């Protein structure tokens, strides 16, 4: 087989294998049998063995043996104990207030705990008094910190979907990081960090499955970016750190439709 065709075949095999790993470990909905998966893996390993220049650090042939077989994939203790927290703030369905939510998952994205606040509805007087600081005040002080304090499963990292939510870091015992897709516009709200220069760092998905991300820590906790890079780097090949926020929004919308107290 010509080198160019081999390269295309290797890329296709890697994409297929990562897709099957995601379906198996994250979605718990395998698309193929173990035998079919093993055949894909063996074909990739044989091509890379005969063509070392086509090897890639993220390829399955570079992983430890116990991490390669679907049934035998025994993640090390540190990774299996990893919990991630996802903190969000959304407008209520009636658009007159805000509702906070926190989702804790394992490293595969499987929910371990979910909590949300009752709607916080500012008064007509509070809106002009707080001005542009209103949303951050509600998100951090009235929703974010109480939610973090309430969860039973303590995460190793908390990911927030709005930059002003980094303000919860002062009350958090674990690192907090704001994550957005590279090139995505930032929704800036007035907060303690509004006049500070925030550190930002881009990370790429090793497999190219997901768009690159930009990580931003609280300006007083720049070391959080190192912890976040290490933790997210472990899972970014098969889990999109932004996708859980989409699940949370759907859950909150369902809750609002079923229970008028959350509208």
Secondary structure per residue as TSV (DSSP state, phi and psi in degrees):
chain	resnum	aa	ss	phi	psi
A	1	X	-	360.0	134.6
A	2	X	-	-62.2	150.8
A	3	X	H	-55.5	-42.1
A	4	X	H	-64.3	-39.5
A	5	X	H	-68.7	-36.5
A	6	X	H	-63.4	-42.5
A	7	X	H	-61.3	-43.2
A	8	X	H	-65.0	-38.5
A	9	X	H	-66.3	-40.5
A	10	X	H	-62.7	-44.6
A	11	X	H	-62.3	-40.1
A	12	X	H	-66.8	-40.7
A	13	X	H	-63.6	-44.1
A	14	X	H	-61.5	-42.5
A	15	X	H	-64.4	-43.3
A	16	X	H	-65.1	-42.7
A	17	X	H	-65.3	-43.7
A	18	X	H	-64.4	-36.3
A	19	X	H	-64.5	-41.9
A	20	X	H	-70.1	-34.6
A	21	X	H	-65.0	-40.8
A	22	X	I	-64.6	-44.7
A	23	X	I	-62.9	-36.7
A	24	X	I	-76.2	-51.9
A	25	X	I	-87.1	-35.5
A	26	X	I	-93.6	-50.0
A	27	X	S	-86.7	-17.3
A	28	X	S	57.9	37.1
A	29	X	-	-135.6	76.6
A	30	X	-	-60.8	139.4
A	31	X	S	-94.1	-23.1
A	32	X	S	-134.3	168.0
A	33	X	-	-77.7	166.6
A	34	X	H	-60.9	-38.4
A	35	X	H	-64.1	-41.6
A	36	X	H	-65.7	-40.7
A	37	X	H	-61.3	-45.1
A	38	X	H	-61.7	-36.0
A	39	X	H	-65.1	-40.1
A	40	X	H	-62.8	-44.8
A	41	X	H	-62.8	-44.9
A	42	X	H	-64.4	-41.7
A	43	X	H	-60.4	-43.7
A	44	X	H	-63.0	-44.6
A	45	X	H	-63.6	-39.6
A	46	X	H	-67.1	-42.0
A	47	X	H	-63.3	-44.9
A	48	X	H	-67.9	-32.9
A	49	X	H	-66.5	-39.3
A	50	X	H	-82.5	-17.9
A	51	X	-	-133.8	75.9
A	52	X	G	-55.2	-27.6
A	53	X	G	-68.0	-15.4
A	54	X	G	-92.3	-3.0
A	55	X	-	-68.5	151.5
A	56	X	-	-136.0	143.8
A	57	X	T	-55.5	-31.7
A	58	X	T	-89.8	1.2
A	59	X	S	-67.7	151.6
A	60	X	G	-59.1	-31.6
A	61	X	G	-67.1	-12.7
A	62	X	G	-98.4	-3.8
A	63	X	S	-87.3	159.5
A	64	X	-	-64.8	150.4
A	65	X	G	-54.5	-44.3
A	66	X	G	-72.4	-8.0
A	67	X	G	-97.9	3.2
A	68	X	T	-102.8	-34.4
A	69	X	S	-83.8	131.8
A	70	X	T	-52.9	-47.6
A	71	X	T	-76.4	-28.8
A	72	X	T	-98.9	8.9
A	73	X	-	-70.3	99.4
A	74	X	-	-107.9	91.4
A	75	X	-	-62.0	146.6
A	76	X	-	-65.8	162.4
A	77	X	H	-58.6	-41.2
A	78	X	H	-61.6	-42.4
A	79	X	H	-73.3	-37.0
A	80	X	H	-68.4	-22.3
A	81	X	T	-90.9	-1.9
A	82	X	-	-69.9	129.1
A	83	X	E	-122.8	141.3
A	84	X	E	-117.6	139.4
A	85	X	E	-109.5	138.8
A	86	X	E	-123.9	114.3
A	87	X	E	-110.1	128.7
A	88	X	E	-138.5	158.3
A	89	X	E	-132.6	128.1
A	90	X	E	-130.8	154.5
A	91	X	E	-71.7	149.8
A	92	X	-	-71.5	164.1
A	93	X	T	-61.1	-28.9
A	94	X	T	-85.1	-3.5
A	95	X	S	60.5	26.0
A	96	X	S	-119.4	13.0
A	97	X	S	-166.8	-171.6
A	98	X	E	-132.6	151.5
A	99	X	E	-135.5	126.1
A	100	X	E	-98.3	150.6
A	101	X	E	-144.9	148.9
A	102	X	E	-135.0	130.9
A	103	X	E	-117.7	129.3
A	104	X	E	-110.5	126.8
A	105	X	E	-125.6	165.3
A	106	X	E	-85.1	-173.8
A	107	X	T	-70.6	-11.0
A	108	X	T	-94.0	-2.7
A	109	X	-	89.6	9.0
A	110	X	-	-80.7	126.0
A	111	X	E	-60.2	135.4
A	112	X	E	-112.8	-27.9
A	113	X	E	-164.2	142.2
A	114	X	E	-140.3	133.0
A	115	X	E	-138.9	148.5
A	116	X	E	-143.0	158.0
A	117	X	-	-88.8	165.0
A	118	X	-	-74.4	157.5
A	119	X	-	-57.8	138.0
A	120	X	B	-104.5	113.4
A	121	X	-	-115.0	103.7
A	122	X	-	-64.6	148.2
A	123	X	-	-79.1	168.8
A	124	X	H	-59.6	-33.5
A	125	X	H	-76.4	-37.9
A	126	X	H	-66.3	-35.5
A	127	X	H	-58.6	-50.2
A	128	X	H	-72.2	-30.3
A	129	X	H	-67.6	-42.4
A	130	X	H	-84.2	-26.8
A	131	X	G	56.4	-132.9
A	132	X	G	-71.6	-11.4
A	133	X	G	-87.3	-2.8
A	134	X	H	-60.6	-51.7
A	135	X	H	-63.9	-41.1
A	136	X	H	-68.1	-36.3
A	137	X	H	-62.8	-46.2
A	138	X	I	-66.0	-45.5
A	139	X	I	-64.2	-40.5
A	140	X	I	-86.9	-58.0
A	141	X	I	-82.6	-37.1
A	142	X	I	-94.2	-23.3
A	143	X	I	-119.3	-55.4
A	144	X	I	-60.6	-56.3
A	145	X	H	-63.3	-46.2
A	146	X	H	-59.5	-37.2
A	147	X	H	-65.8	-44.7
A	148	X	H	-61.1	-40.1
A	149	X	H	-71.2	-22.0
A	150	X	H	-86.7	-23.1
A	151	X	-	-71.3	143.2
A	152	X	S	-86.9	-33.7
A	153	X	S	-92.8	104.7
A	154	X	-	-80.3	122.7
A	155	X	-	-79.9	161.2
A	156	X	S	-85.1	-19.3
A	157	X	E	-154.1	138.8
A	158	X	E	-111.5	125.6
A	159	X	E	-103.9	131.1
A	160	X	E	-115.1	151.4
A	161	X	S	-103.3	0.8
A	162	X	S	-132.4	138.3
A	163	X	G	-61.5	-36.6
A	164	X	G	-67.7	-17.7
A	165	X	G	-70.9	-8.7
A	166	X	G	-59.8	-17.8
A	167	X	G	-61.6	-17.7
A	168	X	G	-73.0	-10.6
A	169	X	G	-59.0	-32.8
A	170	X	G	-62.3	-23.9
A	171	X	G	-107.9	6.1
A	172	X	-	-106.5	138.3
A	173	X	S	-86.2	-8.6
A	174	X	S	-118.9	163.3
A	175	X	E	-59.9	148.7
A	176	X	E	-127.4	134.5
A	177	X	E	-138.1	138.7
A	178	X	E	-92.8	128.6
A	179	X	E	-121.9	132.3
A	180	X	E	-141.7	161.8
A	181	X	E	-75.8	142.0
A	182	X	T	-59.0	132.6
A	183	X	T	89.8	-7.8
A	184	X	-	-81.5	138.9
A	185	X	-	-66.5	146.8
A	186	X	-	-96.4	132.0
A	187	X	-	-89.2	96.4
A	188	X	-	-91.3	126.5
A	189	X	-	-119.8	152.9
A	190	X	-	-62.2	130.5
A	191	X	S	-159.1	-175.8
A	192	X	T	-62.0	-22.9
A	193	X	T	-94.7	3.0
A	194	X	T	-62.3	-30.7
A	195	X	T	-108.4	17.0
A	196	X	S	-109.3	151.1
A	197	X	-	-89.1	112.9
A	198	X	-	-87.1	143.9
A	199	X	-	-79.3	136.3
A	200	X	E	-132.8	145.1
A	201	X	E	-145.0	137.2
A	202	X	E	-96.1	139.2
A	203	X	E	-126.9	141.9
A	204	X	-	-104.8	146.9
A	205	X	-	-71.0	123.4
A	206	X	T	-57.0	-30.8
A	207	X	T	-98.4	-7.6
A	208	X	S	77.3	8.3
A	209	X	S	-67.9	-35.8
A	210	X	S	-121.7	157.5
A	211	X	-	-64.8	150.9
A	212	X	-	-59.1	153.2
A	213	X	E	-116.2	155.0
A	214	X	E	-115.6	125.6
A	215	X	E	-102.1	137.7
A	216	X	E	-136.9	122.1
A	217	X	E	-95.0	171.6
A	218	X	-	-65.2	144.1
A	219	X	T	-64.1	-21.3
A	220	X	T	-89.9	-4.2
A	221	X	-	-134.7	58.1
A	222	X	T	-62.0	-25.8
A	223	X	T	-66.9	-16.7
A	224	X	H	-59.7	-26.8
A	225	X	H	-68.1	-30.4
A	226	X	H	-68.5	-46.2
A	227	X	H	-62.2	-43.4
A	228	X	H	-63.9	-41.3
A	229	X	H	-62.3	-42.0
A	230	X	H	-66.8	-44.5
A	231	X	H	-70.3	-50.0
A	232	X	H	-68.5	-30.9
A	233	X	H	-61.7	-28.1
A	234	X	H	-70.4	-29.2
A	235	X	H	-114.5	-10.9
A	236	X	T	-66.1	-15.6
A	237	X	T	-73.2	-23.4
A	238	X	T	-131.1	-8.1
A	239	X	-	-131.4	127.1
A	240	X	-	-85.3	113.9
A	241	X	T	-65.5	-9.3
A	242	X	T	-96.4	-24.3
A	243	X	H	-57.8	-37.8
A	244	X	H	-58.0	-28.0
A	245	X	H	-65.9	-32.0
A	246	X	H	-67.7	-39.2
A	247	X	H	-65.3	-41.8
A	248	X	H	-61.6	-43.9
A	249	X	H	-61.0	-42.6
A	250	X	H	-63.3	-41.8
A	251	X	H	-63.8	-41.3
A	252	X	H	-67.5	-37.4
A	253	X	H	-65.0	-41.5
A	254	X	H	-63.4	-43.0
A	255	X	H	-61.0	-41.6
A	256	X	H	-65.6	-34.2
A	257	X	H	-75.7	-29.0
A	258	X	H	-90.6	-23.8
A	259	X	-	-133.8	113.6
A	260	X	G	-62.1	-21.6
A	261	X	G	-66.2	-18.9
A	262	X	G	-106.7	15.9
A	263	X	-	-89.2	360.0
